[in-house]
Amino acid sequence: MRLLLAEDERPLADWLVRALGQSDFVVDWVDDGRLVARQLQATRYDALILDLGLPGQGGHEVLRELRLKDSRVPVLILTARDSLMEKVSTLHEGADDFLAKPFEIQELEARLVALVRRSRGREQPRFTCGPLAYDAATKQFTLDREALTLSPREHGVLRALIQHSGEPLSKQEILERIFSDEQDVRPEVVEVLIHRLRRRLETGKVRITTLRGLGYVLEAS
């Protein structure tokens, strides 16, 4: 999943980027509320982690403007302002979840996965596409209920596709989600990984389709 983190405390932001990265989240960070809308326009994110006490433009104003512009990005509020009134007001303004500081990273990760699932109309604890399933808790794929053995890179690409099943992902979006911490990775790497995944999925009722000019989409056959 690709996340946008809006947080002005650098030590906390640095820690979150590293900690979430270890659980296969790709995190971009901004420290000013005025940068949030611009970043969301430039890049497709799965969710926004939003602090309320941002400089430039506060989190409440950022959230209100996003919803007025009909932005559908799921928003998780992460703040030290842990009062009932604060929670209620942000939820009324369009936030999808609220987590008070301090917090455990495992709870944040679980809330983010649930948030993205709900935003895509999935209430089950798994992402599915036909007979292919991905359990976010165990980080395991199954195909026709059998475990699917994949290399780390294959796993990353297929995870990105199943989290967006039915929606195309471009090569660049896949690169940014899977290889964000690697230098000089060429788009041809994605083509090779897609080819390998197609071979692994060819016996199941699920396929990766190329949409010219748009990218790759995972679909049930």
Secondary structure, DSSP 4 states (H G I P E B T S, - for coil): -EEEEE-S-HHHHHHHHHHHHTTT-EEEEESSGGGHHHHHHHS--SEEEE-SS-SSS-HHHHHHHHHHTT----EEEEES---HHHHHHHHHHT-SEEEESS--HHHHHHHHHHHHHHHTT--SSEEEETTEEEETTTTEEEETTEE----HHHHHHHHHHHHTTTS-B-HHHHHHHHSTT-SS--THHHHHHHHHHHHHHTTTTEEEEEETTTEEEEEE-
